[in-house]
Amino acid sequence: MNFLNLSATKPPYNQAKAVILPVPYKGSGRTPGMNKGPEVILQASQMLSAYDVETNTDLNELNLHTLDPMVCPNNRQEVMDELANQTSPHFKKNKLVAAIGGSHLISEGLVRAALGQDNNLSVLHLGAHPHLLDPATEEPDVMARIKEKCMISHIGIRSMVKAEKGKILIDNLVFARDIYNNGLNAAADAIDVLSETVYLAINLDVLDPACMPAVAKPEPGGLDWYTLNNIIRMVAREKTIIGFDVTGLAPQQNGLHAHLLAAKLVYKTLICCLHNNR
């Protein structure tokens, strides 16, 4: 299944500007169906128009190539190694890598691969939780592992373990309430401190559960659809985005609106990155 059902115009790999990789990894959480997220997003994307009226963009012309879903081992470290091995060649060929999950843990393997293209990479994490410490064990979580390799800024945070607060520099942290109270300017410092080349880690729980309820740990007070897209657009204008992931979807039996939102977010982020970076 190809993203947006662009099978008739699917470009050969060597002509593709962007590759879309489904990563059906459920992670270590207890949320059922997390590994079904990529499949559900691909299915929902079939219902979207390939023409985006807001940006006057025909996605048929963006040369998008959907890769086969990755086969995920059960062991977390093996998944990260396999992700890094599979995606490194795409980054080195200067293709935009767009991964759809699945668990937010996949960001670690993807960032490892992206660092092979630019070792001055930084990461912008959009989510409700900073994921520096596992809440159950207070052991290092995915963003702590990434932080060992490159700079991270967090936007949209609404909840954290107490010990996490001292691990984030104030210029690298933007609470969702800051954006609600002060607008997009509240995110400017956290974006400015990033290097020129950026990887976006987008957890769907960055959004308010009123519009995105299908996540493992919804937190009230999240960003709305237009604010999130404006932040992504701001980053794409000021930085070079070489890859991104959209993770955290917990499919629901009657959750078509949430599934469509996740697919549309991938769609909009692709447009932002390809229009501004390529």
Backbone torsions as a table, in degrees:
resi	resn	phi	psi	omega
1	MET	NA	127.9	-179.1
2	ASN	-98.9	146.9	176.3
3	PHE	-58.9	131.1	-179.8
4	LEU	66.1	7.3	-178.4
5	ASN	56.0	44.4	-179.0
6	LEU	-88.4	33.3	-172.4
7	SER	-62.2	-34.0	-176.5
8	ALA	-68.4	-26.0	-177.0
9	THR	-119.2	14.4	-178.5
10	LYS	-58.8	119.4	-176.2
11	PRO	-75.8	153.9	170.8
12	PRO	-57.8	153.3	-176.1
13	TYR	-54.4	-42.0	-174.4
14	ASN	-69.0	-14.6	177.7
15	GLN	-98.2	-8.4	-173.9
16	ALA	-71.9	136.4	172.8
17	LYS	-85.0	-27.9	-178.0
18	ALA	-139.7	144.7	173.7
19	VAL	-117.5	139.5	-179.5
20	ILE	-111.4	121.3	-176.0
21	LEU	-116.9	112.3	172.6
22	PRO	-76.1	130.5	-178.6
23	VAL	-124.8	91.8	-174.8
24	PRO	-81.9	61.2	-179.6
25	TYR	-102.0	125.3	-175.7
26	LYS	-84.0	-15.3	-179.1
27	GLY	74.0	-162.9	-175.6
28	SER	-103.3	3.5	-178.4
29	GLY	-76.9	176.3	-177.8
30	ARG	-101.8	4.4	-178.1
31	THR	-73.7	118.4	-178.2
32	PRO	-70.4	146.0	172.7
33	GLY	81.8	3.4	-178.2
34	MET	-58.5	-34.5	179.6
35	ASN	-69.8	-12.4	178.1
36	LYS	-87.1	-5.6	-176.7
37	GLY	-53.2	-51.0	-178.4
38	PRO	-60.1	-41.3	179.9
39	GLU	-63.0	-42.7	-179.7
40	VAL	-65.6	-40.1	178.3
41	ILE	-64.6	-43.2	177.9
42	LEU	-62.3	-41.4	178.3
43	GLN	-62.9	-45.4	-179.3
44	ALA	-64.0	-33.9	-178.1
45	SER	-64.1	-22.3	179.2
46	GLN	-64.5	-20.1	-177.7
47	MET	-89.8	-7.2	-177.6
48	LEU	-88.0	147.2	174.1
49	SER	-74.4	140.8	177.8
50	ALA	-73.6	-9.4	178.1
51	TYR	-103.4	124.1	178.0
52	ASP	-99.7	108.4	-173.6
53	VAL	-68.7	-32.1	-176.8
54	GLU	-65.0	-32.7	-178.6
55	THR	-113.2	3.7	-177.4
56	ASN	53.0	48.2	-176.7
57	THR	-117.7	130.1	171.4
58	ASP	-98.5	111.6	-176.1
59	LEU	-67.6	-15.0	171.8
60	ASN	-61.2	-24.8	-175.4
61	GLU	-93.4	0.6	-176.9
62	LEU	-91.0	-2.9	178.2
63	ASN	56.8	64.9	179.5
64	LEU	-97.4	131.6	-178.9
65	HIS	-121.5	115.2	179.3
66	THR	-87.7	123.4	179.0
67	LEU	-85.0	162.1	174.1
68	ASP	-64.9	146.6	177.7
69	PRO	-57.3	140.4	177.3
70	MET	-70.2	139.6	173.3
71	VAL	-85.3	117.4	-171.6
72	CYS	-99.0	121.5	171.4
73	PRO	-63.6	168.1	179.0
74	ASN	-78.8	-30.8	-176.1
75	ASN	-78.5	130.4	-176.6
76	ARG	-57.8	-47.0	-177.0
77	GLN	-64.7	-35.8	177.7
78	GLU	-66.2	-36.4	177.1
79	VAL	-63.9	-44.6	-179.2
80	MET	-64.2	-41.9	178.8
81	ASP	-63.3	-43.5	-179.1
82	GLU	-66.4	-40.5	177.3
83	LEU	-60.6	-47.1	-179.7
84	ALA	-62.4	-42.3	-179.0
85	ASN	-66.2	-41.1	-176.7
86	GLN	-73.0	-35.6	-173.2
87	THR	-94.9	-17.3	178.8
88	SER	-53.6	-45.6	179.7
89	PRO	-60.5	-34.4	180.0
90	HIS	-68.1	-44.0	177.6
91	PHE	-61.9	-42.9	-176.9
92	LYS	-67.4	-22.9	175.9
93	LYS	-90.5	11.8	175.1
94	ASN	63.2	33.5	174.3
95	LYS	-95.3	141.6	172.8
96	LEU	-68.5	126.6	179.2
97	VAL	-103.8	120.2	179.0
98	ALA	-118.0	111.7	-179.3
99	ALA	-103.7	140.3	176.0
100	ILE	-120.9	128.6	-178.0
101	GLY	-115.4	178.5	17.6
102	GLY	78.6	-179.8	-177.7
103	SER	-67.9	147.7	176.2
104	HIS	-66.4	-14.2	-178.9
105	LEU	-63.3	-20.0	-175.9
106	ILE	-65.3	-18.3	-179.9
107	SER	-57.0	-33.5	-177.6
108	GLU	-60.0	-50.1	-179.0
109	GLY	-65.9	-37.0	-179.2
110	LEU	-69.6	-39.6	178.0
111	VAL	-66.7	-38.8	175.5
112	ARG	-55.7	-44.3	179.3
113	ALA	-67.9	-41.4	-178.4
114	ALA	-64.0	-32.4	178.0
115	LEU	-63.5	-21.1	176.1
116	GLY	-70.7	-23.5	176.1
117	GLN	-85.4	-38.4	-178.8
118	ASP	-147.5	110.1	-177.7
119	ASN	-77.1	-1.5	173.9
120	ASN	-101.1	23.3	-178.6
121	LEU	-65.0	148.0	168.3
122	SER	-129.7	165.9	-173.6
123	VAL	-123.7	133.8	170.1
124	LEU	-107.1	116.5	-179.2
125	HIS	-102.5	121.6	178.7
126	LEU	-110.1	111.2	-176.7
127	GLY	-171.4	171.7	-179.7
128	ALA	-82.6	-24.5	-175.4
129	HIS	-126.5	142.1	-177.5
130	PRO	-73.5	-20.0	178.0
131	HIS	54.2	40.0	172.2
132	LEU	-89.4	-32.3	177.1
133	LEU	-130.0	141.5	174.5
134	ASP	-70.0	122.9	-176.6
135	PRO	-59.5	-30.0	-176.8
136	ALA	-77.9	-36.3	-173.3
137	THR	-116.8	-16.5	-172.9
138	GLU	58.9	24.5	170.9
139	GLU	-83.7	158.6	179.8
140	PRO	-55.7	132.6	178.5
141	ASP	-103.1	-172.2	-168.3
142	VAL	-59.1	-41.7	-176.9
143	MET	-73.4	-24.9	173.5
144	ALA	-68.2	-38.4	178.5
145	ARG	-65.7	-40.9	178.8
146	ILE	-68.6	-38.2	-178.5
147	LYS	-61.6	-24.5	176.6
148	GLU	-66.5	-20.2	-174.7
149	LYS	-108.4	-27.0	-177.2
150	CYS	-161.0	169.9	-179.7
151	MET	-73.3	144.8	176.5
152	ILE	-130.7	138.7	165.3
153	SER	-115.4	146.3	-178.8
154	HIS	-117.9	130.6	177.8
155	ILE	-129.4	135.9	176.1
156	GLY	98.6	9.4	-174.0
157	ILE	-67.5	137.8	176.1
158	ARG	-133.8	-8.3	-177.5
159	SER	-154.2	145.1	176.9
160	MET	-160.8	160.9	169.8
161	VAL	-71.4	142.5	-175.7
162	LYS	-53.6	-40.4	-177.0
163	ALA	-67.5	-17.2	-178.7
164	GLU	-73.6	-29.6	-172.7
165	LYS	-58.3	-38.9	-179.5
166	GLY	-77.5	-3.5	-178.1
167	LYS	-98.8	-0.7	-177.8
168	ILE	-119.3	126.7	175.5
169	LEU	-68.5	143.5	-175.4
170	ILE	-58.9	-34.3	-179.9
171	ASP	-73.1	-13.1	-177.8
172	ASN	-104.6	11.9	-176.0
173	LEU	-132.2	127.5	175.8
174	VAL	-129.2	115.1	175.0
175	PHE	-74.7	151.1	177.4
176	ALA	-58.9	-35.6	-179.4
177	ARG	-63.9	-30.7	178.2
178	ASP	-62.8	-40.9	179.6
179	ILE	-70.9	-38.1	177.5
180	TYR	-61.4	-42.6	-176.0
181	ASN	-79.5	-34.1	-170.2
182	ASN	-122.4	0.7	178.4
183	GLY	78.8	-169.4	-174.9
184	LEU	-63.3	-24.2	179.4
185	ASN	-59.1	-23.6	179.7
186	ALA	-64.8	-22.4	-178.5
187	ALA	-92.1	-6.6	-170.6
188	ALA	-61.4	-45.7	-177.0
189	ASP	-64.2	-41.3	-178.6
190	ALA	-66.0	-27.9	176.5
191	ILE	-82.7	-40.2	-178.2
192	ASP	-60.7	-35.9	-176.3
193	VAL	-73.3	-11.9	179.7
194	LEU	-72.9	155.7	176.2
195	SER	-70.7	176.2	-177.2
196	GLU	-65.1	-33.8	-178.3
197	THR	-103.5	129.7	-170.4
198	VAL	-130.9	144.0	168.0
199	TYR	-111.6	134.2	179.6
200	LEU	-101.3	123.4	173.3
201	ALA	-108.3	106.1	-173.1
202	ILE	-109.5	109.2	173.5
203	ASN	-94.7	129.8	-175.2
204	LEU	-62.0	-15.9	177.6
205	ASP	-74.3	-1.3	171.4
206	VAL	-63.9	-25.9	-179.3
207	LEU	-81.6	154.7	176.0
208	ASP	-66.6	138.5	-179.0
209	PRO	-62.6	-14.2	175.1
210	ALA	-63.0	-31.6	178.1
211	CYS	-108.4	-19.3	178.2
212	MET	-136.2	81.9	-179.6
213	PRO	-83.4	-14.3	-170.4
214	ALA	-88.7	61.5	177.6
215	VAL	-133.6	164.8	-175.1
216	ALA	-68.2	-43.0	-175.9
217	LYS	-132.5	76.9	179.9
218	PRO	-65.3	139.7	179.0
219	GLU	-124.5	129.7	178.6
220	PRO	-63.8	154.1	173.9
221	GLY	88.2	21.1	-178.7
222	GLY	-78.8	179.2	179.7
223	LEU	-71.1	155.2	172.7
224	ASP	-93.0	174.5	-174.2
225	TRP	-58.2	-48.5	-175.5
226	TYR	-70.9	-36.0	178.0
227	THR	-64.2	-44.9	178.6
228	LEU	-60.4	-45.6	179.9
229	ASN	-65.7	-34.9	177.6
230	ASN	-67.2	-35.7	176.9
231	ILE	-66.1	-44.9	178.8
232	ILE	-61.5	-40.9	178.9
233	ARG	-65.1	-38.8	178.7
234	MET	-62.4	-44.5	179.3
235	VAL	-63.6	-43.4	-178.5
236	ALA	-63.9	-31.5	178.0
237	ARG	-72.3	-36.2	-171.6
238	GLU	-96.3	-21.5	-175.7
239	LYS	-129.8	172.5	172.7
240	THR	-103.8	113.8	-180.0
241	ILE	-92.2	120.1	-177.4
242	ILE	-103.6	-7.1	178.0
243	GLY	-173.8	160.7	176.2
244	PHE	-157.6	160.4	170.9
245	ASP	-131.7	150.4	172.6
246	VAL	-121.1	114.5	-172.6
247	THR	-132.1	175.6	170.9
248	GLY	94.2	1.5	179.7
249	LEU	-72.3	126.4	173.4
250	ALA	-109.6	93.1	-172.3
251	PRO	-52.8	142.4	179.3
252	GLN	-120.5	148.8	-176.6
253	GLN	-59.2	-39.3	179.9
254	ASN	-115.2	38.8	-173.3
255	GLY	-107.4	33.6	-175.7
256	LEU	-56.3	-40.1	-178.3
257	HIS	-62.1	-38.5	178.9
258	ALA	-70.8	-37.7	178.7
259	HIS	-64.9	-41.3	178.1
260	LEU	-66.0	-38.8	178.5
261	LEU	-61.0	-43.8	-179.9
262	ALA	-61.5	-43.4	179.2
263	ALA	-64.7	-41.0	-179.5
264	LYS	-67.9	-31.2	177.7
265	LEU	-67.3	-40.9	174.4
266	VAL	-59.5	-46.1	-180.0
267	TYR	-57.3	-50.8	-178.1
268	LYS	-67.1	-37.1	-179.4
269	THR	-68.9	-38.3	174.9
270	LEU	-57.9	-45.6	179.9
271	ILE	-61.1	-47.2	179.6
272	CYS	-57.2	-49.1	-175.3
273	CYS	-67.3	-43.9	-175.4
274	LEU	-75.2	-33.8	178.9
275	HIS	-70.0	-37.7	-174.0
276	ASN	-94.1	-25.8	-173.6
277	ASN	-101.2	-25.3	-167.6
278	ARG	-114.6	NA	NA
